[in-house]
């Protein structure tokens, strides 16, 4: 839903102050205008008293009208406009009477016909108070629309944040199930070192997913550090069957992307590319800057899928995918996050050549980080490095739990 193009107006930030400013400026302007026209018309300066009384009278009556309008502006439209017309009629009548009476006292040429004088003056108070009433309702309705637009924008922001948080935390249950199953098997086999190492890496990975702000952005280098934690857990299960090849340009390492954007792609590649093959598969990640765009490609050498439509047709891929138990949730989440963050200014394509394998291409605007961590960037640009902790693997573990993927 699009947000109305209305931004908070600083002048009306304090409505009470804005009202008094407009009142004083408006009726002061009326007095100044009347004075200038009187001087140009050659009227006697004694008419300044008349003009001053007119301005004070209009100021006072408009104050009373503002109290009435404030009470009726939020009721049913018929009552609002009926009450407004009645109050305006009474206000104009009183304003005209006071002006005519003061004029009859000051003007030497007054012939005593008060009704004719009253009718002759009527158009001026009607114009002033009518314009004042129209301006009052216009400003108040503008402020009401502005408040509604601001409230709508806040609600949309909260909804977007909630949706991004939901998409980010929607980890595939298979990953947690397999990891916990692996830890349980290691404990049963009394391989406490391997179980402890796996549990430590799982804890570090989950802690990272919790501390990162929903909808926040990280550098590509930081995202790869998170992928290293995830891959080290999976490598304990798949051992040599899981091979990685990460190639990240130095400029791309410092570029910003939505946090946890690439993890579902790597998880998808392991589940449907590495797991089904006895010999395993290689997962490749290439990040590079193309002009003003950041392009990231994640590829696996697994069995791939049969695409029923053109390259990049996500619905076709999901509908005709031959990867067993594929729900398409991970890819759909990535698509939704990219749409939430970049609207239409992104590219998301899926390819699966006939020779096998599966590839996902993401292209987004290049957004350089204000301050990238040098150590993280250096670690990313050098390719996929192992953690400083030793990776303890178990052949029996791979045979026992690999089928649960």
TASULUR-V499191 format. One record per pair of residues at least 12 apart in sequence whose ideal C-beta (glycine too) atoms are under 6 Angstrom apart, sorted by the first residue. I is the first residue (numbers start at 1). J is the second residue. Records with the same first field share a line. If there is no record, write none. Layout:
I->J / J
//
This chain:
3->153
4->149
6->146 / 149
12->143
27->55 / 58 / 59
30->55
31->51 / 55
34->51
35->51
50->102 / 103 / 106
53->102
54->99
57->95 / 98
58->128
61->91 / 95
62->132
65->87 / 91
68->87
69->136
88->133
91->129
92->125 / 126 / 129
95->125
96->118 / 121 / 122 / 125
99->121
100->117 / 118 / 121
160->340
161->214 / 215
164->214 / 215
165->214
167->333 / 336 / 337
168->214 / 260
172->267
175->267
178->404 / 405
179->202 / 233
181->401 / 404
182->237 / 397 / 401
183->195 / 198 / 199
185->397 / 400 / 401
191->394
193->392
194->392 / 394
197->392
198->236
201->229 / 232 / 233
202->233
204->229
205->229 / 230
208->226
212->259
216->259
217->256 / 258
218->259
219->254 / 256 / 369 / 372
220->252 / 253 / 255 / 257 / 287
221->253 / 376 / 377 / 380
222->376
223->262
224->380
225->376
227->266
232->387 / 391
234->270
236->393
237->398
238->274
239->393 / 398
241->274 / 280
242->274 / 280
243->282
244->283 / 384
245->282 / 284
246->285 / 383 / 384
247->286
248->287 / 380 / 381
249->288
250->381
251->289
252->287 / 288 / 289
253->377 / 380 / 381
254->368 / 369 / 372 / 377
255->294 / 366
256->367 / 369
258->337 / 341
264->330 / 333 / 334
265->298 / 360
268->330
269->283 / 300
271->405
272->323
273->300 / 302
275->405
276->303
281->300 / 301 / 302
282->301
283->300
284->299
285->298
289->366
292->366
293->363 / 366
294->364 / 366
295->363
296->362
297->361
298->360
299->359
300->358
301->357
303->356
304->352 / 356 / 357 / 358
305->321 / 322 / 323 / 352
306->320 / 322
307->352
308->320
311->351
312->349 / 350
317->350
335->348
342->364
346->364
347->363
348->362
349->361
//
